[in-house]
Amino acid sequence: MAGLVFVDGSHPEQVQRLKRVAPEPDELPFKLAASLAWTGDLRPLATAFIPQEQNQSRRDVLAVRAYGPTSLGPMLVEYDAINQTLAEAGTFRRLGNRPLFVLTAMQPFSEEELQQMKISAAQGAKDRAIRKQMQDDEATWSSRSRHQLVYDSSRYIQFHGPDLVINAVLWVVDTVRADAAH
């Protein structure tokens, strides 16, 4: 691994830190949907089970409908393993001087997102503050890092600002190539 880009990435301590702010999500609807995904009947309903984004394009909605039902099963497997995954990932916090670019979503949650998560606006603001602290921490894992706060994007920066993600990747690639040239 020569370099990394974290796009509003997970943090090894996020489960513990965010537990104080919001309730655990209810898995039952996702498990039920995953068990019925093979039928194809969920395609029109897929957007109800996948997190919705503000200003989501029609193309994105169609992609969620097409691929969302088949993603539910693997998503639940990933969710069930999140504590183990984060614990393992937490052992890799020293990246030396590898180029690291951290993109952090700062847009407040919409009313719809707050309702989906079953939290208040105050809890949403606290959630964002905790996530920013964790992203600040991640940016310290390399002696050569950049950290960009993205105020007009929610957690899915790749949808709202794909150019930001591309530029971050290009910075890492250019930095690695410059190192190799010396």
Buried (B, 14 or more C-beta within 10 A) or exposed (E): EEBBBBBBBBBBBBBEBBEEBBEEEEEEEBEEBBEBBEEEEBBEBBBEBBEBBBEBEEEBBEBBBEEBBBBBBEBBEEEEEEEEBBEEEEEEEEBEEBBBBBBBBBBEBBEEBBEBBEBEEEBBBBBBEBBBEBBEBBBEBBEBBBBBEBEEBBBBBBBBBEEBBEBBBEBBBEBBEEBEEE
